[in-house]
Amino acid sequence: MTVANHQALKAVFQRIREQADQRKTADTDGAVPKITIGMATCGIAAGAIETKQTFEQALAERRVEAQIYTVGCIGHCYAEPVVIIDHPDSGFAPIFYHNVTAGKAKMLVRQFLIEGDPCFEHIYGAMETNEMIPSVTEFDRFNQEVRVVMEKCGHINPEEIDDYLVSGGYSGLAQALQMAPEDIVAAIQHAGLRGRGGAGFSTGRKWALAREAESLEKVVICNADEGDPGAYMDRTIIESNPHQVLEGMAICARAVGAHQGIIYVRAEYPLAVKIMTRAIAQAETMGILGRHIFETDFNFRIKLFQGSGAFVCGEETGMIRSIEGYRGMPQHRPPYPVVNGLKGQPTVINNVKTLACVPPIIEKGYSWFRSIGTEESPGTAIFSVVGDVVHAGLVEIPMGVTLRELIFDICGGIPNQKAFKAVQIGGPSGGCLPAAFLDTPIDFDSLTQAGAMMGSGGMVVMDEDTCVADVSRYFLDFTQNESCGKCTFCRIGTRHLLDILERITKGEGQDDDLQRLQDLSLDIKKGSLCGLGKTAPNPILTSIRYFKEDYDAHLKEGRCPGLVCRPLIAYYIDLDKCARGCDACVGCCPTNAVFTTSTRKKGIDQQLCVKCGECVVACPPEYDAVRKVSPPHLVPAIERPAQPENAEDA
């Protein structure tokens, strides 16, 4: 491939962008209010479709002129459905409304769009400084983030390529086509970009190896096989800004000499599949993908491959086998995919987030990227923060921000005035870190030294009511089910680990179980073939190291400190708080374990109780009479009457 003529390529790209701008301007009327609605999976799950339909209906009924603009996820998943209203006649800057139900949608049309009242009590924040409403400030969360990958997420329509072009999209590709391929590789190397899929390997080094490989055909694969529990970064990026991923793939292909690209995305992501399929088609129609990109000699086609949902297919060689039509099972390395990958061709496999970092690096320069983050971990990290945290959602922060800043300052801390207990970083391959590590910087090396790992970006926050032994059992159950079974250490070893953990959480643990867990975990890490087996014991090893008291409580006292493990807990009703004659808990009990005492108060038959917890939910908050204890023998003795009493006796 030759370096494209600078002036000719610039003219072609300028023409494409101007045409996009003209189409967008023709479809947009800046004189009418603009209603932006987040329609990614998180928004749809929270009711965004109904919210959008209600806005459309209310605008039609009241004959109000306004434009409804659908976008992806802006990161505030806890606030969905999210609506941003820009009313040009109001004098207010764009206003962010959270949890906009159908009822709120009708109210906003009537009170704000018609009557001019922005409904202060429902405003969550402003998208920029708003002098008209001094009490409404910009989101401090946005000020604490640095958005490189997510800069356009929640601001553009992911199903319209014109939005991406007008906002500066594909400038990086146009610039890359004016560079020698080796210069593109050098720029990524100088930027210090490391793989965002979990391993943190140098992206520039991987590209250099692929470029040096002698082959007429090379392949670029985007790894969107996101399978960690609680992780949804890749899915959201594709649903919110697919073209930045496509642009990153095209730049990679130009750098390594590839003409074929594949996006491997799990079929459980139907919206991501739909949006990415449309994005590929639009890019091909406009000459941005396919043959003679931007009228140059560069050809690059991308197809989408839907995976069946096996977690192990996120591993490079397992993914390649899956694409080739075989069962997704990891292979021995070397040779590595960059030398001998898909059908024997040199293959570069990069994560969604890694590829999305590439266009801004090429456009703004590697020095700009290096100015963000730390020396060894430049750039930003994207986390899906879930669990016991006030503001769950997607956050993009500079590398080096501490866990404390992320969890408490950016995501609002622990709800219900509970104490922080642990954070699980890196999904089932990561580790549990206690409060002592809250000041640990978030970067590849610091987290590894602490016993966790960056992983793909999943972060589960846990409060004081968490049972760490049960958390380890949960993650081991996941990895054991997802083991491909190829190597003995992973197939059988994780089964034994899970058996021991299940025994402990049932209160049937043996004295040497902790030592057995540790020894077996180390053997599995050493003997497993791929990353799934090598990292599966991480939650166990870190939880024993930092939360040994939780295991000791199960083993030595038959007690679950977090009141989670069902065999070790029991429910009872505090008679001093129980309201005479209230039957809320009686009606919800699936096994008729709740009975009425001679004083018309309630008790729980421990022989019938299945510990579902429905009585806790049903008990009116003003009474708060249901109690949960561990171990079960702490339940006060309450005898069940031999026969139910009738109203006359009472």
N, C-alpha and C positions, 0 to 999 in steps of 0.2 A: 504494500500500500504506500502510495506517495503522500506527501504532505499537501493538503488542499491549498489552492490558490487563495490567499488571504482576502483579497478584495471581492473575488467572485463568491466565495462562501459567505462572506459578510452580507453581501447583497441578497443572496438567497434567504439567509436566516432573517434578515430585516424584513423581507417581503412576507415571509410566513408569519412573523410576529405582528406586522401591521394588519394583515388580513384577519388574524385572530382578534386583534384589538377592535377592528371595525365591526366584526360580528358581535363581539361582546357589548360594544357601545350601542349597537342597534337593538339589542335585547334588553338593555338596561335603561331605565328612566330615573335619573338621579333626583328628580323633583318629587318623587313619591317615597313613602316610607319603605324601608327594606327590612324584612323579617328573616333573620338567619336562624335555621333550625339544624341542630346536630343530628345526623341520621346514620351514624355508624352503629355497629351492633349494640353497644352499650346504650345508646339513645333509643333505638328501636325496642330493646328489652324493657326500657323504663316507660314506654308509651309514646314515643315521638311520632309514630305514624298517626295515632289518634289526635295528637296535638296539632300536627300539620293539617289534617283533614278538618279539624275544628276551626283553625285559622281561615282556611279556604272558604268554609261554609259561612263563617261570621262576616268575612269581608264581602262575600257575594250578597248576603242578606241585607247588610247595611250599606251596600254600594260604596264601599271604601276602596280607593285605589291604593294598592300596595303590592310590592313584589315579595314573594316567598322564595327564599334562596336556601337550598339544601347543601350542607357541608358534612365533613367527617367529624371526628372527635377532637375536641380542643384540649383534652386531657383531664377535665374535671368530671370524671365518670360518676362521682358521688352526687353530682348536681343535676344529672340528666332527668328528664329532657331539658336541654339547655336551649335558650332562645336569646338572641341578641337583636335588639331593635334600634335601627338608625332612622330617626324621624327628623328629616331636614328642616321642617317648619317649627320644631319645638325649641331649637336652640341648644338642645342637649347633645353631648357626644354619645356615641353608641353605648347602650346600656345592656348589661348582662342580667338576665333573669334565670333563676334556677328552679328545678322541679316544676316546670310549667305543665300542669295538667290541662285537660280540655276546658275545665272551668276557668282556670287562669287565662287561657287563650282568649275566651270570650270576653273576659273582663278587660284584658289589655287592648283589645280592639275597640271596645266601647269607651273606656276611660282614658287611654293614652292616645290612640290614633284619632278618635273623634273629639273627645273633650279636652285633650292636652294634659291630662294628669298622668305623670309617669308611674304612679303607684309606688311611692317611696318604700312602703312596708314590704314590697315584694322584690325590690332591687337587691341584687347580690353584690354588684360592683360595677365599675365603669371600665371600658376597654382602653380609655386614655383619660388624661386629666380633664375633669369636668368642672369648670368654674361656675356653671349655673347651679350645680348641686354640690356645695362644699362638703357636705356630710357623706357624699358618695365618693370614695377614693378608688384609685386604680388597684388592681389585684396585686397585693404584695407578692403573691406566689409567682406571678409573671416576672417580677423584678428580681426574684431570687433564682430563676431559671435562666439558662442560656440555651436557646433553641437553634440547633443546627439542622437536625433531621426533621424536627416537628415544627419548624418555623411556619410552614404553610398549612399545617393540619388544623382543621376547624375554621379556616379562613377562605378556602377555595372549594369549589364543587369538584369532587374527585372524578365525577363522570364526564367532565367537560375539559378537554385538552386545552381549549382556549384560555381558561382560567389560569392554568399552569404557565402557558406561554406568556400571557400578559404580566404575570407576577415575576417574570424573569427566568422561567423554566427553560431548559435545554440550552442555556447560554454556556454551561460547562462543556456540553458535548460539542457545540460549535467551536469553542476554543480548543478542545482536545483534537479536533480534526485539523487544526492548524499547527499542531505540535508533532514532533517525531514520536513514535510509540515508546522508544526508550526514555524520552523526556517525561512522558506521562508516568511511567513506572518510577522514575527517579523522584518525581514530585510526591507520589504517594509514599515512597520510602522516607523522604525528608520530612514529610508530615508526621511520621511516626504512627500512622493509623494501624491499630491492632484489631483483630477480628472481634466483632461484637456478638458472635454466636456462643461464646463461652470460653474458648481456649485462649484467646488473646494473642494468637500468633500474628507476626508481622504481615500485614496485607501486602505491602510493597515487596517483601521477600517472596511471598507466594506468587505474586504476579511475575517477578523476575525469573523464577524457576520455570514457570509456564512459558514465558517468552523465549527462554533459552532452549526449551525442548524442541527437538527437530521433528516436525510433523506438518503435513499439508492441511490437516483439519484439527482444530482445537475447539473446545466447548467452554462456555461460561454458564454456571448454574447458580441460581439464586435459591438459597436455602430458606424456605418459609414454612418448614415442617415444625412449627412451634408446638411442643407438647407438654411443657412443664406445667404442673398444676398451679393455677393463679397467674400464669404469664399470658399476656395478650398484646405485647408490644408490636410484634411483626404484623399480626392481623390488623391492628388499628392503623398502622402506617399504610398498609396496602389499601385499606378502606378509606383512608383520608387523603393520601397523596401518592397514588401508584406511579405517576410519571417520574418522580424523583428516583424511584427504584429502577425503572426502565432506563433512565438516563445514566445511572451509575453502571448498569450492566453494559450499555453501549460503550461507555468510556473504557471499561475493563476489556471488552472485546477488542477495541481499537488498540489498546496497550499490548495485549498478549498475542494478537493476530488471529482472533477467533471470528467465525462467521455464523455460528449457531449458539443460541442461548435457550435455556430452559428455566422456567420458574416452577419449583417443586413446592406446592402448597397443599396442605391437608384438605380433604374433601369436606371435613366438618366446618370449614369456613366458607359457606355458600355465598355470603355477600362479598367477601374478599375475592373469591373466584369470579363472580359476576363483574365486579368493578375492574379487576385486572384484565379480564378478557376484553372488556370494552376499551380499556386504555391501550392495549396492544393494537387492536383494530384501528383506533383513531390515529395512533402514531404511524401505522403503515399507510393509511389513507393520505396523510399529509407529507409522506416522504421522509419521516423522521426515523422510521425503522424500515427494514426491507432492503431493496436494492438501490444503490446510488444515493445514500443518505445525504441530504442537503446538496444533491447533484454532484457528489464526489464519487471516487472509486471505492468507497467503503460500503460493504454489504453486511448486514447483520439482521437475522431474523430470530424472533423469540416465540417459543410456544409454551403453553402452560400444561403442566402435568399434575394431576390430582392424586395425592398419596392416600393410602387407606387408613392412615391414622396411627401407624405403629411408631412409638416413641423412638425406637432404635434406628428408624430411618432418618433421624436427624443427624446421625453419624455419617460422614462423607461416603465411606465405601458401602454402607448399608443402603444409602440413598441411591447410589449408582446402580446397585443390583436391582433395586426396586424399579428404576426407570428402564432397565434392560429387560424387565419382565419376569425377574426371578423373585424369590422370597427375599425380603429385605434383611440380610444378615451381614454384619461387618466382616471384612476380609483382613488378612494379615497385611501389614505394611512394614517395610517397603515391598513393592514400589508404591509411591504415593500418587494420588490422583493427578497432581500437577504434571507428572511424567507419564503415567499410564492409568487413565481414568475411564470415562464412559466409552465402551467399545474399543478400548485400547488407546484412545486419543488423550492427549494432555488436557486436563480438565481443571478449571478454577472454580471452586465452590466457596461462595461468600454469603454471609447472612444478610437479611433484608436491611438491617441497620447499618452494616458495614458499607454496602453498596450505596445507601442513601447519603452517606457521608462524603462520597467521592465527588459529586458535582460541585458542592460549595468549595471543596479543597482546590479543584482545578480552576474554578472561577475566581476565588479570592486569594489563592496562593497558600502554599504550605506554611509560611510564616504566620499567617493569620490563624490557621488551625492550631499550630503549636503554641500560640499565645493563650489558648484555652486549656485548662486542665493542668496536669503535672508534667514533669520532664519525661518520666518513663511511661506515662499514660496520658498522652495529649487528647484534647477533644472533650466530648461530653459522654455521659452515660444515660441511657433511658431505662427507667424502672417502672414496672407496674406494681404499685404499692397497694397491697390488699391486707385483709385481716382486721385486727383490732386497731384501727386508725380512723381518725375523724374524716379526713378528706382523701379517701381512696381514689386511685386513678393513675394516669400516666404522668410522669415527671421527667424532664430532661435537665440534667444538672452538669456543671463542669466537673470533671474528674478532680478528686481531692476534697470535695465537700464531705463533711463528716456524717456519720449515720444519725447523730443527734440532730443536726441541722435539717436533714431530709425528713426524718420522722416527726420531729416536734415543731420546727419552725415552718417548714414548707407544707407538710401534710397534717398539721393541726394536733399532733399528739394522740394520746390514748383516750377513747371516749369514756363517758360515765365515771370520770374521776378514778379510773382504775390505774394501777401501777404497771409500768412496763416490765415485762419479764424476759422476752427473747425476740430475736428477729432471725428468720430463716432466709438466707440469701443464696440464690443460685438454684432454687427449686429442689428436686429430689437429689440432685448431685451436690448441693451446697451443705452448709453447716449452720447450726443454731448458735448464735452469739448472745451472751447476756449483757446486762446493763453496763458492765465494766468496759465493754468495747464500743460504747456509743460515740466516743470521740475518735474512733478509727476512721481515717480518710477512706473514701470510696474510690479505690483504684484497683487495678489487677493485682499488684504485688502486695499491698497492705492487707487486702481481704484474704489472700492466700496465706499470708503469715499468721493471720488470726485463726485460721482453720476453716474458713469459708471459701467462697470463690465468687467471682463476678457472675459467672453463668451467662444465661441469655438475658437476664434482667428481671427475673421474678423476685419479689420481696414480700414475705409474709410476716406481718407484725403480730406479736402475741402479748396479751396482757396477763395479769397475775392469776387468772382463772384457767390458765393453760396447763395441761399435763404434757410435759416434754416427752415422757416415755410413750404416750399415745401418739404424739406427733411423729416420733421416729417410727412407730409401728405403721402409721398412715403412709409415710413416704416409702418405707420398705415394701409395703403391700403394692404400691404403685410400681416400683422398679422391678419387683419380682414378677408381677403380671406382664410387664413390658419386656422382660428378658427374652431374647430370641432363642435361647436354649443352646446356642452353638458350643459354648465352653462350659466345662463342668463347674468351675469355681463360681461362675455367675448363676448358672441354672440351679444347681443344688445348694450352693453356699447361701444365696439370698433366701432360699426356702427355709434353711435351718435358722438363719437370723430372724426371719419372720415368726417362726414357731416359738423361738425363745421370747421374743417381744410380746407375742400374744399370751404366752404363759405368764409373763410378768404382769401385764395389764389385767389379767384375771385374778391376780393375787396368788398364783400357783408357782411363783418363781422359786428357783433353787439357789443355794448359797453361792455357788460358783458361776452363776449365770452372767454376771457382769464381766468376769475375766474371760468367760467363753465367748461373749459377744465381741470383746476387744480382739482376742486372738484370731477369731474367725474373720472379723472385718479386715484385719491386716493381710491375712492370707488371700482373701477375695480381691483386695486392691492389687496385690502383686500378681495374682494368677489369671486375672480376667483379660480377655482379648481387647475389648473396646472400652470407651469412656463410660458407658453405662455401668458395667461391672466395677470398673476401677473407682468410680465415685459413689456408687450406691451406699457404701458404708459410712460416708461422711456425716450424715445426720446422727448416726449412732455414736461415732467416735467423739464428735464435738459435744453432743448432749451428755454423754457420760463424763467428759472432761469438765464441763461447766455446770452441769445440773445433776451431779451424782446424788444429791439429797432427794431428788424426785424418785430415782430408782430405789434408793434405800427405803423410802417410805413404803413403796409397793412390796419390796422383798422382806423387810423386817417388821413392818407394822401392819401390813395388809390394808394400807391407806393410800388413797389417791389425793395428793395435795390440791390438784386442780378440780376435784370433784367431777371428773370426766368419765373414768373407766366404770362402766355399768356394774360389773360384778363387785366393785368395791364401794359403791355408794347406795344410799337409800333415801327415800322421801318420807317425811312425816308432816303432820299438821300441828302447828303451835296452837294449842287450845286457848291460850290467853288472847290470841289475836283472831281466832276464827269467829266469824259472825254467825250467831244462832239463826238457823233458818235459811242461810244462803246455800244454794245447791249448785253453784257454778262448777265446782270440781267434780261433782257427782255425774253430771251430764256429759262431761268430756272424757271420762275414764273409759278406755276401750275394754277393760277386763273386769269392770265392776269391783275394783279393789277399794274404792272409797266408800265408806259406810257412815251411817249416822249413829252417834252415841246417844246415851240416855238423856244427855243435856241438849240434844238437837245440834250439837257441834259435830265436826267430821273427824274421821280417822282413816288411816290407810292400812289395809291388810297386806302385810309384807309378803305373804305367800302368793298373793295374786298380782302384786305390783310388777309390771314389766319395765319400770323406770323410764318411761317415755318422756316424762316431764310436761305432759299436757296440763296437769293440774296447776303447775307453776304459771303457765300462760293464762289459764282460765281464772285464777284467783284475782279478784279485784285489787288494784294497786292500793286502795285505801286500807285494805286488810293485810295484804302481804303475809299470809299465814302459812304458806307452804315452805318447808325447810328441806335442804339437801345436806346430808352429812356423809362422812367417811371416817372410819369403816362403818358398815351397816349396824353393828351391835350397839351403836350410840343412840339408836332410835328409842325414845321413851316407850315403855310398854303401855299399849292401849288395847283392851280386849274388845273384840267385836261382839255385839249382842247376839245371843243365840237366835233371836227372832227379831225382825224389824218391828219397831214400835209404830203404832198407828197414831193418828192425830188426836183421838180422844184421850189416850194415855198421856200424851204430851201436855 
